[in-house]
Amino acid sequence: MLDEVRELELFVSVARSLSFTQTADDFNTSQPAVSRAVAQLEERLGVLLFNRTTRTVTLTASGELLLPAAQEVIDSVAKLHLRANAIVTGEIGLVRLGVPPNVTSLAVSEIMAAVARTSPRVMVVPSERPSDQQVALLRSGALDIAILRHPFDERGVTWVDLVSEPLVVYVAEAHPLARLPRVTLEDLGSERLTAYPPSPFIEYLLDVCAAGGYRPSEVRGAAQLSTQMALIASGQYLGLLPARTGIDWPGCVQRPIVGDPVIMSTAAAWIEDRVSDTTRMVTEVIRGVIGTGSIRP
């Protein structure tokens, strides 16, 4: 294919200058080499491209018709090389971003917006997965970057903290705890809790609650936030969620936790020795976003 592209380039050059000698000079080759290349192209195409005499060179009718198409092929190949180079340098590409349920939307939106500003030809594709699954997907190469909740298995993983959010208690409007302006973990007693399905973060959350005096009599796992909020609104369960999660959810109110805070920390993680140039560019964007302080609870 490269030989054919070279023949097309020589054909176009001769067609523009109407001189085999000038084309030879422009391409730093010999006039016989240009003549051979054009002859090979004519043989490939099965048409005569030039009328040649000892004094003049003119395009045939076939040459006139094929000249624009030849230029299009040359331009397309040049664009192909430019795009390939952009992929190699990370200027263009696709990054698969793992996102856990209920992660702060501000973190994801700030990252995607910053990438769009700095590298508009890079596409970030988010995929919602629990944090414990994301680490395995990172290691397998199925994800490029993961937004994870602490704690997670950090072995072989490079990560930077994005945001730490205090959790609040969500209860039904008619729940006795709703009458308090603020609560302690001990105030929650043995109230039933709805939370995301078991994960290292949920284990951590229950340990923190137990240390503060809250030991739920039941933990009801619910993968969807809407399910959790419906259970809370029923008055049968309470929830521990970031303050921004369901602030306008009908039938539910939130109350801040005083005393020892319950914190949900979120990080961006990747496998350093597997990142492509495109992924590395996105990791630098993430570090820049953190540096601006634009991701806040």
N, C-alpha and C positions, 0 to 999 in steps of 0.2 A: 504493500500500500504506500509506503514512504517513497518508493521509486516512482509510483504513479503520480503522487502529489508533486514530486520534484519535476516530473515531465509537464504537469499542468502549469507549474510556476514558470517554467521556461517558455512554454507556449504563450502564456499571457504576456510575458515580457517581450517576446518577439513580436506579438500582435500589437503591443503598444508602441514599440520603437521601430517596427518594420526593419529590424536589423539583427541578424544573427551575431554579427561582430560586437555590436553594442551590448547585447544580452550576455555574451561570453565575458566581456569586461565587467559587467554589473555583477555577475555571479562568480567572478574569479575562476573561470574555467576556460577551456579552449573552444574556438568556433566549431571544430569538428564534433566535439562532445555535445554541444547544443544541437547541431544538426542531427546527430544520432538519436538524441532524446526525443526530438520532435518527430522524427521518422518512426520511432518505436510507439509513440502516442498515436500517430496516424494509423499504424498497423493495429493497435489495440482497438481503436474506435472504428476502423474500417472506412475512414473518410480521408480525403486530402484537405489539409488545413491551410496550406499556403500555395500560392503560385510563385515559383522561383525562376528567376532568370539570372544571368550573370551580373545584371545591374540593379534589379529591383526585387523586392519581396512584397507581395500583397496577400491579403486574406482571401480565401475562397468564400463562396456563399456559405458553405458548411462551417468554415472557420468563424465567420461573422455570427452565425447562429449559436455556435458552441462556446464562444468567448464568455458571455455572461454566466453560463452554467459553470464554466471552469473557475471563474472568479468566486462564485458562490461556494464551490467545494474548498478552495483555498482558504476563504474566510471562515468556513465552518471548522476546518482543521485547526486554524489558529485559535478559534474560540474554544475548541476542545482542549488544546494545550493550556490555555489560560485558566479554564475551569479546573483542569487536573492540578495545575500548580496551586490554585486557590484552595483546593481540597487538602493538598499536602501541607500548605502553610496554615491551615485552620481558618481561612477566611470564609469558607463555605462548607457546609456539612450539616449533620443531624446529630443531636445529643439527646439520648433517652434519659429522662429525669424521673426517678421514683419518688412518689409523694405519699406519705401515710395519711390515712383518714383523719380529718379534723386538724390537719396542720394549719398553722396560721396562713390564711390566704395572702396576707401581705408579703410574707417571705417569698412565696412562689411568684406572685405578680411582680415584685420588685426585681427578682432575678430575671424573669422573662423580659420585662421592659428594658432592663439594662442591656441585655444581650441584643435586643432589637435595635437599640440606639447605637451600640458600638459595632455590631456585626449583623446587619440586616439580612445577610444571606445565610445565616446560621439559624436552623430551626430547632427549637427546644420542644420536645414532645413529652408532656407529663403522663405518668402512668400511676394510678393509685394502687399502692400495695402496703401491707403492714410492714413496720420497721424490721421485724425479725426475718421476714421473707426477703427484704431488700438487700440485706447483707449477703445472703446466698446468691441473689441475682447479680450483685456487683461482682462477686468472685467468679461467677460463671461467664461473665461478659454480656449478660442479657440487659444490664443497665450500665450506663456510663457514670452517672452521678445519682446519689440517693439523698433525699431529705429524711433524716432519721431522728427518732426521739431517743434521748439518753434514758436508760443505759442500753448499749448494744455491744456486740462482740467487736472489739476494736482491733483484733489481730490482723495485721497486714493492711489496715485501712487508714488512709489519710483523711482527716476531717477538720473542719473549722466550725465553731459555734455560730449559729445564726441569731437566735433569740431565746430568752428565758421568760416564760410567762407564768405569773402566779395563777393558780386555780382558785375558783370560787365555788360555793355550794349552790346548786340549782335545786329548788323545791317548788312544789305546787303552791299556788297563791293561798290556798286554804290550810296549808301545812302549819303546825304550831311554830316551826322554826322561821316561818316567813314573818312572824311578829317581831323577831329580833333584828336590830340594825346590822349586827355582825355576829359571827359565831366562832367558836373554837372547835377543834376536832373533837374534843371531849364532849361538847354539846351534842354531837351527832350520835353518841351512844352506840346502839346496835342497829340503827336504821339500815334498811335494805338499800343496796347501791346498784345502779346500772352503769356499766362502763363498756369500753370496747373489749373484744374477746381477749383471752389470756395472751400476754406478751411480756417481755422483760420490763417494759414500762409499767404495765398494770401490776406486776409483782412488786416493783419498786414503790408504786403508789400505795399499795396495801400495807407495805412495811412502814412507810411514813405515817399512814393513818393509825396503824397499831401503836406506833411509838407515841403518837399524840393522844391516844385514848379512844380512837374510833375503830371499832371492830364490827363491821357489818355482818348481820346475821345471814345475809345472802348476797352474792354478787351475780347479777344477771348480765351476761354478755350480750351486746347488741352491736353489730357491725355498722349499722347506719345511725347517723346522728338523729334523724327523724324518729327512729324507733326509741332511742334513749329519751328524747324529749317527750314523746307520748307517754312513756312509762313514768317520767317525772310528773307530768301534768295530771296523771291519774291519782297522785298522792300516795302511791304505794312504794315509790322509790325516790331516792335523791341522786344527784349527779355531781361529779367533781370535774369541771371543765374550765377552759380558759374563759375569761370574762366576756370576750367578744363573740363567743360561739352562738348563743341562742338568746341574745339580749331582748329580742322582740317576740320570742316564742309565746303564743297565746297560753294563758293559764300557768305560766311559770315565772318565778322571780329568782334573782341571784342575790346571794349575801356574801360579803367578803369574809375570808378566814383570818382571824387575828391569832397572835401567838406565833408558833412555828409555821412559816409559810410552806405551802405545798407548791412546788415549782415543776413546770414541764419545760425541759430544755430541748431545743431542736438544733441539729447540726446538718451540715452538708458534707457528704463523704464520697470518696472515690478510691480506686486502687491505683496508686501512683505509677507503678511500672506498666500499666495497661492503657493509660490515657492516650488518646490521639491528640494531634495538635489542636483540633477543633475543641475537644473536651478540655484541654489545658487552657485554652482561651476562655472558656466558660468559667473554669475554676478561678481564673484571675478576675473575671467580672464579679464573681461571688465575693471574693476578698475585697474588691473595690466597693461593692454594695455595703458590706459590713463596715468598712472604713468610714463611709458617709453617715452611718448611724440611721439610715432610712428605714431599717427593719426594727420596729419597736413593738412591744406587747400592747 
